[in-house]
């Protein structure tokens, strides 16, 4: 009799998932993150110049941090395992420091920084287009479904790269607007997921 009662008590205790309180606590943070993303998205859409400048400085600083990380990793690695990554780290760090320094030399020097970053983005976008074109040829040879979408992505990336190269400043502002729309959409998804989870929790309560 005691064993059956003990078994029943244990089964009742194990019916409550231990992750439930953590999920309940995390949901408001998800909604707050969604509101933050929507705010950033609206700022990028309605003020692309300010957002573009902020993004340019963030990307430049990020390149510098990445370069420093490569240098530190090179110095900490054993002599037998060291590679030429330190050259890339030094180049990125020097580029980041020089770009930030140059952006403060005159009132409109930051435009030169934005133009340089735009050309870099365009270059990598075109490289991505070329790689997608090779992937499309491989998929078409193998008869894999979805090869047409890969080709469409390659064409779009090529057009985007060419348009950015044609006018780097305008292209960067356009990218800022696109990023704003993406951030806003991501925020709406998070908030929608938050309210959906609340409704599910109330329905199962």
SEDREN-102270 format. One line per field, with one value per atom (N, C-alpha, C): residue in three letters; z, x, y; atom name. Coordinates in steps of 0.2 Angstrom, whole numbers. Last residue first. Layout:
type <- (ALA | ...)
c3 <- (Z | ...)
c1 <- (X | ...)
c2 <- (Y | ...)
atom <- (CA | ...)
! end
This chain:
type <- (UNK | UNK | UNK | UNK | UNK | UNK | UNK | UNK | UNK | UNK | UNK | UNK | UNK | UNK | UNK | UNK | UNK | UNK | UNK | UNK | UNK | UNK | UNK | UNK | UNK | UNK | UNK | UNK | UNK | UNK | UNK | UNK | UNK | UNK | UNK | UNK | UNK | UNK | UNK | UNK | UNK | UNK | UNK | UNK | UNK | UNK | UNK | UNK | UNK | UNK | UNK | UNK | UNK | UNK | UNK | UNK | UNK | UNK | UNK | UNK | UNK | UNK | UNK | UNK | UNK | UNK | UNK | UNK | UNK | UNK | UNK | UNK | UNK | UNK | UNK | UNK | UNK | UNK | UNK | UNK | UNK | UNK | UNK | UNK | UNK | UNK | UNK | UNK | UNK | UNK | UNK | UNK | UNK | UNK | UNK | UNK | UNK | UNK | UNK | UNK | UNK | UNK | UNK | UNK | UNK | UNK | UNK | UNK | UNK | UNK | UNK | UNK | UNK | UNK | UNK | UNK | UNK | UNK | UNK | UNK | UNK | UNK | UNK | UNK | UNK | UNK | UNK | UNK | UNK | UNK | UNK | UNK | UNK | UNK | UNK | UNK | UNK | UNK | UNK | UNK | UNK | UNK | UNK | UNK | UNK | UNK | UNK | UNK | UNK | UNK | UNK | UNK | UNK | UNK | UNK | UNK | UNK | UNK | UNK | UNK | UNK | UNK | UNK | UNK | UNK | UNK | UNK | UNK | UNK | UNK | UNK | UNK | UNK | UNK | UNK | UNK | UNK | UNK | UNK | UNK | UNK | UNK | UNK | UNK | UNK | UNK | UNK | UNK | UNK | UNK | UNK | UNK | UNK | UNK | UNK | UNK | UNK | UNK | UNK | UNK | UNK | UNK | UNK | UNK | UNK | UNK | UNK | UNK | UNK | UNK | UNK | UNK | UNK | UNK | UNK | UNK | UNK | UNK | UNK | UNK | UNK | UNK | UNK | UNK | UNK | UNK | UNK | UNK | UNK | UNK | UNK | UNK | UNK | UNK | UNK | UNK | UNK | UNK | UNK | UNK | UNK | UNK | UNK | UNK | UNK | UNK | UNK | UNK | UNK | UNK | UNK | UNK | UNK | UNK | UNK | UNK | UNK | UNK | UNK | UNK | UNK | UNK | UNK | UNK | UNK | UNK | UNK | UNK | UNK | UNK | UNK | UNK | UNK | UNK | UNK | UNK | UNK | UNK | UNK | UNK | UNK | UNK | UNK | UNK | UNK | UNK | UNK | UNK | UNK | UNK | UNK | UNK | UNK | UNK | UNK | UNK | UNK | UNK | UNK | UNK | UNK | UNK | UNK | UNK | UNK | UNK | UNK | UNK | UNK | UNK | UNK | UNK | UNK | UNK | UNK | UNK | UNK | UNK | UNK | UNK | UNK | UNK | UNK | UNK | UNK | UNK | UNK | UNK | UNK | UNK | UNK | UNK | UNK | UNK | UNK | UNK | UNK | UNK | UNK | UNK | UNK | UNK | UNK | UNK | UNK | UNK | UNK | UNK | UNK | UNK | UNK | UNK | UNK | UNK | UNK | UNK | UNK | UNK | UNK | UNK | UNK | UNK | UNK | UNK | UNK | UNK | UNK | UNK | UNK | UNK | UNK | UNK | UNK | UNK | UNK | UNK | UNK | UNK | UNK | UNK | UNK | UNK | UNK | UNK | UNK | UNK | UNK | UNK | UNK | UNK | UNK | UNK | UNK | UNK | UNK | UNK | UNK | UNK | UNK | UNK | UNK | UNK | UNK | UNK | UNK | UNK | UNK | UNK | UNK | UNK | UNK | UNK | UNK | UNK | UNK | UNK | UNK | UNK | UNK | UNK | UNK | UNK | UNK | UNK | UNK | UNK | UNK | UNK | UNK | UNK | UNK | UNK | UNK | UNK | UNK | UNK | UNK | UNK | UNK | UNK | UNK | UNK | UNK | UNK | UNK | UNK | UNK | UNK | UNK | UNK | UNK | UNK | UNK | UNK | UNK | UNK | UNK | UNK | UNK | UNK | UNK | UNK | UNK | UNK | UNK | UNK | UNK | UNK | UNK | UNK | UNK | UNK | UNK | UNK | UNK | UNK | UNK | UNK | UNK | UNK | UNK | UNK | UNK | UNK | UNK | UNK | UNK | UNK | UNK | UNK | UNK | UNK | UNK | UNK | UNK | UNK | UNK | UNK | UNK | UNK | UNK | UNK | UNK | UNK | UNK | UNK | UNK | UNK | UNK | UNK | UNK | UNK | UNK | UNK | UNK | UNK | UNK | UNK | UNK | UNK | UNK | UNK | UNK | UNK | UNK | UNK | UNK | UNK | UNK | UNK | UNK | UNK | UNK | UNK | UNK | UNK | UNK | UNK | UNK | UNK | UNK | UNK | UNK | UNK | UNK | UNK | UNK | UNK | UNK | UNK | UNK | UNK | UNK | UNK | UNK | UNK | UNK | UNK | UNK | UNK | UNK | UNK | UNK | UNK | UNK | UNK | UNK | UNK | UNK | UNK | UNK | UNK | UNK | UNK | UNK | UNK | UNK | UNK | UNK | UNK | UNK | UNK | UNK | UNK | UNK | UNK | UNK | UNK | UNK | UNK | UNK | UNK | UNK | UNK | UNK | UNK | UNK | UNK | UNK | UNK | UNK | UNK | UNK | UNK | UNK | UNK | UNK | UNK | UNK | UNK | UNK | UNK | UNK | UNK | UNK)
c3 <- (-97 | -89 | -86 | -110 | -107 | -99 | -113 | -116 | -112 | -108 | -105 | -107 | -117 | -110 | -106 | -129 | -128 | -121 | -127 | -128 | -127 | -126 | -120 | -121 | -138 | -133 | -127 | -145 | -147 | -141 | -140 | -139 | -140 | -145 | -138 | -136 | -159 | -156 | -148 | -161 | -162 | -159 | -157 | -153 | -154 | -167 | -160 | -156 | -179 | -178 | -170 | -176 | -177 | -176 | -177 | -171 | -171 | -191 | -186 | -179 | -197 | -198 | -192 | -192 | -190 | -191 | -199 | -192 | -189 | -212 | -210 | -202 | -213 | -214 | -212 | -211 | -206 | -207 | -222 | -215 | -210 | -231 | -231 | -225 | -227 | -227 | -227 | -229 | -222 | -222 | -243 | -238 | -231 | -246 | -248 | -244 | -241 | -238 | -240 | -250 | -243 | -239 | -263 | -261 | -254 | -261 | -262 | -260 | -261 | -255 | -255 | -273 | -266 | -261 | -287 | -283 | -276 | -294 | -298 | -293 | -283 | -286 | -291 | -282 | -276 | -279 | -294 | -292 | -286 | -293 | -298 | -297 | -282 | -282 | -287 | -287 | -281 | -281 | -298 | -299 | -293 | -291 | -296 | -297 | -283 | -280 | -285 | -293 | -289 | -285 | -299 | -303 | -299 | -288 | -291 | -295 | -286 | -281 | -283 | -298 | -296 | -291 | -296 | -301 | -300 | -285 | -284 | -290 | -291 | -286 | -284 | -300 | -302 | -297 | -292 | -295 | -298 | -286 | -283 | -286 | -288 | -288 | -284 | -298 | -291 | -292 | -308 | -309 | -302 | -309 | -305 | -305 | -317 | -319 | -316 | -308 | -314 | -317 | -298 | -296 | -303 | -305 | -302 | -300 | -309 | -314 | -311 | -296 | -300 | -306 | -291 | -288 | -292 | -300 | -300 | -297 | -295 | -302 | -303 | -282 | -283 | -290 | -284 | -281 | -282 | -290 | -294 | -291 | -279 | -285 | -289 | -270 | -268 | -275 | -277 | -276 | -275 | -276 | -283 | -282 | -262 | -265 | -272 | -261 | -258 | -261 | -268 | -270 | -267 | -260 | -267 | -270 | -248 | -248 | -255 | -253 | -250 | -250 | -257 | -262 | -259 | -244 | -249 | -255 | -237 | -235 | -240 | -245 | -245 | -243 | -242 | -249 | -249 | -228 | -230 | -238 | -228 | -225 | -228 | -235 | -238 | -235 | -226 | -232 | -236 | -215 | -214 | -221 | -219 | -221 | -220 | -218 | -222 | -223 | -210 | -208 | -212 | -208 | -210 | -208 | -200 | -202 | -205 | -196 | -191 | -194 | -204 | -204 | -200 | -202 | -207 | -207 | -190 | -190 | -196 | -196 | -191 | -190 | -205 | -207 | -202 | -197 | -202 | -204 | -189 | -186 | -191 | -200 | -195 | -192 | -206 | -210 | -205 | -195 | -198 | -202 | -193 | -188 | -190 | -205 | -203 | -198 | -206 | -211 | -209 | -194 | -195 | -200 | -199 | -193 | -192 | -210 | -211 | -205 | -203 | -209 | -210 | -195 | -192 | -197 | -203 | -201 | -198 | -207 | -210 | -208 | -192 | -199 | -201 | -179 | -182 | -189 | -174 | -177 | -179 | -169 | -175 | -178 | -159 | -165 | -171 | -152 | -152 | -159 | -150 | -153 | -153 | -146 | -141 | -144 | -157 | -152 | -147 | -164 | -167 | -162 | -156 | -157 | -160 | -157 | -151 | -152 | -171 | -169 | -162 | -171 | -175 | -173 | -163 | -160 | -164 | -171 | -165 | -162 | -181 | -183 | -176 | -174 | -177 | -179 | -171 | -165 | -168 | -184 | -180 | -174 | -188 | -192 | -188 | -179 | -178 | -182 | -183 | -176 | -176 | -195 | -195 | -188 | -191 | -195 | -195 | -184 | -180 | -184 | -193 | -188 | -184 | -202 | -204 | -199 | -193 | -195 | -198 | -192 | -186 | -188 | -205 | -202 | -196 | -207 | -211 | -208 | -198 | -197 | -201 | -204 | -197 | -196 | -216 | -216 | -209 | -214 | -216 | -216 | -205 | -205 | -207 | -208 | -208 | -207 | -207 | -213 | -213 | -195 | -201 | -207 | -186 | -186 | -193 | -188 | -190 | -190 | -183 | -190 | -192 | -170 | -174 | -181 | -166 | -165 | -170 | -168 | -172 | -172 | -159 | -166 | -170 | -147 | -149 | -156 | -148 | -148 | -150 | -147 | -153 | -153 | -134 | -139 | -146 | -127 | -127 | -132 | -130 | -132 | -132 | -124 | -131 | -134 | -111 | -114 | -121 | -109 | -109 | -112 | -110 | -114 | -114 | -99 | -105 | -110 | -90 | -88 | -94 | -96 | -94 | -93 | -97 | -103 | -101 | -84 | -88 | -94 | -79 | -77 | -81 | -88 | -89 | -86 | -86 | -91 | -91 | -79 | -76 | -80 | -81 | -84 | -81 | -71 | -72 | -75 | -68 | -74 | -75 | -57 | -64 | -69 | -47 | -47 | -54 | -50 | -50 | -51 | -48 | -55 | -56 | -34 | -39 | -46 | -30 | -28 | -33 | -34 | -37 | -36 | -27 | -34 | -37 | -14 | -16 | -23 | -15 | -14 | -16 | -17 | -22 | -21 | -5 | -11 | -17 | 4 | 5 | -2 | 0 | 0 | 0)
c1 <- (-19 | -19 | -25 | -19 | -17 | -17 | -22 | -26 | -25 | -11 | -18 | -23 | -1 | -1 | -7 | -6 | -5 | -5 | -5 | -11 | -11 | 9 | 5 | -2 | 13 | 15 | 11 | 8 | 6 | 7 | 16 | 9 | 6 | 29 | 28 | 20 | 27 | 29 | 27 | 25 | 20 | 21 | 38 | 32 | 26 | 46 | 47 | 41 | 41 | 41 | 41 | 44 | 37 | 36 | 58 | 55 | 48 | 60 | 62 | 59 | 55 | 51 | 53 | 65 | 58 | 54 | 76 | 76 | 69 | 72 | 74 | 73 | 71 | 65 | 66 | 85 | 80 | 73 | 91 | 93 | 87 | 86 | 85 | 86 | 92 | 85 | 83 | 106 | 103 | 96 | 106 | 107 | 105 | 104 | 99 | 100 | 116 | 110 | 104 | 124 | 125 | 119 | 120 | 120 | 120 | 124 | 117 | 116 | 138 | 135 | 127 | 141 | 143 | 139 | 135 | 135 | 135 | 140 | 139 | 138 | 142 | 148 | 146 | 128 | 132 | 138 | 125 | 122 | 125 | 133 | 134 | 131 | 127 | 134 | 136 | 114 | 116 | 123 | 117 | 114 | 115 | 122 | 126 | 124 | 111 | 118 | 122 | 103 | 101 | 107 | 109 | 108 | 106 | 109 | 116 | 115 | 96 | 100 | 106 | 93 | 90 | 94 | 101 | 102 | 99 | 94 | 101 | 103 | 82 | 82 | 89 | 85 | 83 | 83 | 88 | 93 | 91 | 78 | 79 | 85 | 83 | 78 | 80 | 97 | 94 | 88 | 104 | 97 | 94 | 118 | 115 | 108 | 118 | 121 | 119 | 112 | 109 | 111 | 121 | 115 | 111 | 132 | 133 | 126 | 127 | 129 | 130 | 125 | 119 | 121 | 138 | 133 | 127 | 142 | 145 | 141 | 133 | 133 | 136 | 138 | 131 | 130 | 150 | 150 | 143 | 146 | 150 | 149 | 139 | 136 | 139 | 150 | 144 | 140 | 157 | 160 | 155 | 147 | 148 | 152 | 148 | 142 | 143 | 161 | 160 | 153 | 160 | 165 | 163 | 151 | 149 | 154 | 158 | 152 | 150 | 168 | 170 | 164 | 160 | 164 | 166 | 156 | 151 | 155 | 168 | 164 | 159 | 171 | 175 | 172 | 159 | 161 | 165 | 161 | 155 | 156 | 173 | 173 | 167 | 169 | 174 | 174 | 160 | 158 | 163 | 168 | 165 | 162 | 173 | 177 | 174 | 166 | 163 | 167 | 175 | 168 | 164 | 190 | 186 | 179 | 195 | 200 | 196 | 188 | 188 | 192 | 191 | 184 | 183 | 204 | 203 | 196 | 202 | 206 | 204 | 195 | 192 | 196 | 205 | 198 | 195 | 215 | 216 | 210 | 210 | 212 | 213 | 206 | 201 | 203 | 219 | 213 | 208 | 225 | 228 | 222 | 217 | 218 | 221 | 219 | 212 | 213 | 233 | 230 | 223 | 235 | 238 | 235 | 227 | 225 | 228 | 234 | 227 | 225 | 245 | 246 | 239 | 242 | 244 | 244 | 239 | 233 | 235 | 249 | 250 | 244 | 251 | 250 | 251 | 258 | 257 | 256 | 262 | 256 | 254 | 275 | 274 | 267 | 274 | 277 | 276 | 257 | 264 | 267 | 247 | 248 | 256 | 248 | 247 | 248 | 249 | 254 | 254 | 237 | 244 | 249 | 228 | 228 | 235 | 231 | 232 | 232 | 228 | 235 | 236 | 214 | 219 | 226 | 210 | 209 | 214 | 213 | 217 | 216 | 203 | 211 | 215 | 192 | 193 | 201 | 193 | 192 | 194 | 192 | 198 | 198 | 179 | 185 | 191 | 172 | 172 | 177 | 174 | 177 | 177 | 167 | 174 | 178 | 154 | 158 | 165 | 152 | 152 | 155 | 153 | 158 | 158 | 142 | 149 | 154 | 131 | 133 | 140 | 131 | 132 | 135 | 129 | 135 | 136 | 116 | 122 | 128 | 109 | 109 | 115 | 109 | 112 | 113 | 103 | 110 | 113 | 90 | 95 | 102 | 78 | 84 | 90 | 68 | 66 | 72 | 74 | 70 | 69 | 81 | 85 | 81 | 71 | 76 | 80 | 64 | 61 | 66 | 74 | 71 | 68 | 74 | 80 | 78 | 61 | 64 | 70 | 61 | 57 | 59 | 71 | 72 | 68 | 64 | 70 | 72 | 53 | 52 | 58 | 60 | 56 | 55 | 65 | 70 | 66 | 53 | 57 | 62 | 49 | 45 | 49 | 59 | 58 | 54 | 57 | 63 | 63 | 45 | 45 | 51 | 50 | 45 | 45 | 58 | 61 | 56 | 49 | 53 | 56 | 43 | 39 | 43 | 55 | 51 | 47 | 57 | 62 | 59 | 46 | 47 | 52 | 47 | 42 | 43 | 57 | 59 | 53 | 52 | 56 | 58 | 35 | 42 | 46 | 26 | 28 | 34 | 26 | 22 | 23 | 33 | 37 | 32 | 24 | 29 | 32 | 16 | 13 | 18 | 25 | 23 | 19 | 27 | 33 | 30 | 14 | 17 | 23 | 13 | 9 | 11 | 23 | 24 | 19 | 18 | 24 | 25 | 7 | 6 | 12 | 13 | 9 | 8 | 20 | 24 | 19 | 9 | 14 | 18 | 4 | 0 | 4)
c2 <- (129 | 130 | 127 | 129 | 122 | 123 | 142 | 136 | 130 | 149 | 150 | 144 | 144 | 143 | 144 | 149 | 141 | 140 | 162 | 159 | 152 | 163 | 165 | 162 | 160 | 156 | 157 | 170 | 164 | 159 | 181 | 181 | 174 | 177 | 178 | 177 | 177 | 170 | 171 | 190 | 186 | 179 | 195 | 197 | 192 | 189 | 187 | 189 | 194 | 187 | 185 | 208 | 206 | 198 | 207 | 209 | 207 | 203 | 199 | 200 | 215 | 209 | 204 | 224 | 225 | 219 | 218 | 219 | 220 | 220 | 214 | 213 | 234 | 230 | 223 | 237 | 239 | 235 | 231 | 229 | 231 | 240 | 233 | 230 | 252 | 252 | 244 | 249 | 250 | 250 | 247 | 241 | 243 | 261 | 256 | 249 | 266 | 268 | 263 | 259 | 258 | 260 | 265 | 258 | 256 | 278 | 276 | 269 | 275 | 279 | 277 | 269 | 266 | 269 | 266 | 271 | 269 | 254 | 260 | 267 | 245 | 248 | 254 | 242 | 246 | 249 | 237 | 243 | 246 | 225 | 230 | 237 | 218 | 220 | 226 | 216 | 220 | 223 | 208 | 214 | 219 | 196 | 200 | 207 | 193 | 195 | 199 | 189 | 195 | 197 | 178 | 184 | 190 | 169 | 172 | 178 | 167 | 170 | 173 | 160 | 167 | 171 | 149 | 153 | 160 | 143 | 145 | 150 | 141 | 146 | 148 | 131 | 137 | 143 | 120 | 123 | 130 | 113 | 119 | 123 | 96 | 101 | 107 | 89 | 91 | 96 | 85 | 84 | 86 | 86 | 81 | 80 | 98 | 92 | 86 | 107 | 105 | 99 | 107 | 105 | 103 | 113 | 107 | 103 | 125 | 121 | 114 | 131 | 130 | 125 | 132 | 128 | 126 | 142 | 136 | 131 | 152 | 150 | 144 | 154 | 151 | 149 | 160 | 153 | 150 | 172 | 167 | 160 | 178 | 176 | 171 | 180 | 175 | 173 | 189 | 183 | 178 | 200 | 197 | 190 | 202 | 200 | 197 | 206 | 199 | 197 | 218 | 213 | 206 | 225 | 223 | 218 | 226 | 222 | 220 | 235 | 229 | 224 | 246 | 243 | 236 | 250 | 248 | 244 | 253 | 247 | 245 | 265 | 259 | 253 | 273 | 271 | 265 | 275 | 271 | 269 | 282 | 275 | 271 | 293 | 289 | 282 | 298 | 296 | 292 | 303 | 296 | 294 | 315 | 310 | 303 | 327 | 322 | 316 | 335 | 334 | 329 | 326 | 331 | 330 | 315 | 321 | 327 | 304 | 310 | 316 | 294 | 296 | 303 | 290 | 295 | 298 | 282 | 289 | 293 | 272 | 276 | 282 | 267 | 269 | 274 | 264 | 269 | 272 | 253 | 259 | 265 | 244 | 247 | 253 | 241 | 244 | 247 | 235 | 242 | 245 | 224 | 229 | 236 | 218 | 220 | 225 | 215 | 219 | 222 | 207 | 214 | 218 | 196 | 200 | 207 | 192 | 194 | 198 | 188 | 193 | 196 | 178 | 184 | 190 | 167 | 171 | 177 | 158 | 165 | 169 | 149 | 150 | 157 | 138 | 145 | 145 | 126 | 127 | 134 | 127 | 123 | 123 | 136 | 138 | 134 | 137 | 134 | 136 | 152 | 145 | 143 | 165 | 160 | 153 | 172 | 173 | 167 | 169 | 167 | 167 | 175 | 167 | 165 | 188 | 185 | 177 | 190 | 191 | 187 | 187 | 183 | 184 | 198 | 191 | 186 | 209 | 208 | 201 | 206 | 206 | 205 | 208 | 201 | 201 | 221 | 216 | 209 | 227 | 228 | 223 | 223 | 220 | 221 | 230 | 223 | 220 | 243 | 241 | 233 | 242 | 244 | 241 | 239 | 235 | 236 | 251 | 245 | 239 | 261 | 261 | 254 | 257 | 257 | 257 | 258 | 252 | 252 | 272 | 268 | 261 | 276 | 278 | 274 | 270 | 268 | 270 | 278 | 270 | 268 | 290 | 289 | 282 | 287 | 290 | 288 | 282 | 277 | 280 | 284 | 287 | 283 | 275 | 282 | 286 | 262 | 264 | 271 | 262 | 261 | 263 | 264 | 269 | 269 | 252 | 259 | 264 | 243 | 243 | 250 | 247 | 248 | 248 | 244 | 250 | 252 | 230 | 234 | 241 | 226 | 225 | 229 | 229 | 232 | 232 | 221 | 228 | 232 | 208 | 210 | 217 | 209 | 209 | 211 | 209 | 215 | 215 | 196 | 201 | 208 | 189 | 188 | 194 | 192 | 194 | 194 | 185 | 193 | 196 | 172 | 174 | 182 | 167 | 169 | 173 | 162 | 168 | 171 | 151 | 157 | 163 | 143 | 146 | 152 | 141 | 144 | 147 | 134 | 140 | 144 | 122 | 126 | 133 | 112 | 118 | 123 | 102 | 106 | 113 | 98 | 98 | 103 | 87 | 95 | 95 | 74 | 76 | 84 | 70 | 70 | 73 | 70 | 75 | 76 | 59 | 66 | 71 | 49 | 50 | 57 | 50 | 51 | 53 | 47 | 53 | 55 | 33 | 38 | 45 | 27 | 27 | 33 | 29 | 32 | 33 | 21 | 28 | 32 | 9 | 11 | 19 | 7 | 8 | 10 | 6 | 12 | 13 | -6 | 0 | 6)
atom <- (N | CA | C | N | CA | C | N | CA | C | N | CA | C | N | CA | C | N | CA | C | N | CA | C | N | CA | C | N | CA | C | N | CA | C | N | CA | C | N | CA | C | N | CA | C | N | CA | C | N | CA | C | N | CA | C | N | CA | C | N | CA | C | N | CA | C | N | CA | C | N | CA | C | N | CA | C | N | CA | C | N | CA | C | N | CA | C | N | CA | C | N | CA | C | N | CA | C | N | CA | C | N | CA | C | N | CA | C | N | CA | C | N | CA | C | N | CA | C | N | CA | C | N | CA | C | N | CA | C | N | CA | C | N | CA | C | N | CA | C | N | CA | C | N | CA | C | N | CA | C | N | CA | C | N | CA | C | N | CA | C | N | CA | C | N | CA | C | N | CA | C | N | CA | C | N | CA | C | N | CA | C | N | CA | C | N | CA | C | N | CA | C | N | CA | C | N | CA | C | N | CA | C | N | CA | C | N | CA | C | N | CA | C | N | CA | C | N | CA | C | N | CA | C | N | CA | C | N | CA | C | N | CA | C | N | CA | C | N | CA | C | N | CA | C | N | CA | C | N | CA | C | N | CA | C | N | CA | C | N | CA | C | N | CA | C | N | CA | C | N | CA | C | N | CA | C | N | CA | C | N | CA | C | N | CA | C | N | CA | C | N | CA | C | N | CA | C | N | CA | C | N | CA | C | N | CA | C | N | CA | C | N | CA | C | N | CA | C | N | CA | C | N | CA | C | N | CA | C | N | CA | C | N | CA | C | N | CA | C | N | CA | C | N | CA | C | N | CA | C | N | CA | C | N | CA | C | N | CA | C | N | CA | C | N | CA | C | N | CA | C | N | CA | C | N | CA | C | N | CA | C | N | CA | C | N | CA | C | N | CA | C | N | CA | C | N | CA | C | N | CA | C | N | CA | C | N | CA | C | N | CA | C | N | CA | C | N | CA | C | N | CA | C | N | CA | C | N | CA | C | N | CA | C | N | CA | C | N | CA | C | N | CA | C | N | CA | C | N | CA | C | N | CA | C | N | CA | C | N | CA | C | N | CA | C | N | CA | C | N | CA | C | N | CA | C | N | CA | C | N | CA | C | N | CA | C | N | CA | C | N | CA | C | N | CA | C | N | CA | C | N | CA | C | N | CA | C | N | CA | C | N | CA | C | N | CA | C | N | CA | C | N | CA | C | N | CA | C | N | CA | C | N | CA | C | N | CA | C | N | CA | C | N | CA | C | N | CA | C | N | CA | C | N | CA | C | N | CA | C | N | CA | C | N | CA | C | N | CA | C | N | CA | C | N | CA | C | N | CA | C | N | CA | C | N | CA | C | N | CA | C | N | CA | C | N | CA | C | N | CA | C | N | CA | C | N | CA | C | N | CA | C | N | CA | C | N | CA | C | N | CA | C | N | CA | C | N | CA | C | N | CA | C | N | CA | C | N | CA | C | N | CA | C | N | CA | C | N | CA | C | N | CA | C | N | CA | C | N | CA | C | N | CA | C | N | CA | C | N | CA | C | N | CA | C | N | CA | C | N | CA | C | N | CA | C | N | CA | C | N | CA | C | N | CA | C | N | CA | C | N | CA | C | N | CA | C | N | CA | C | N | CA | C | N | CA | C)
! end
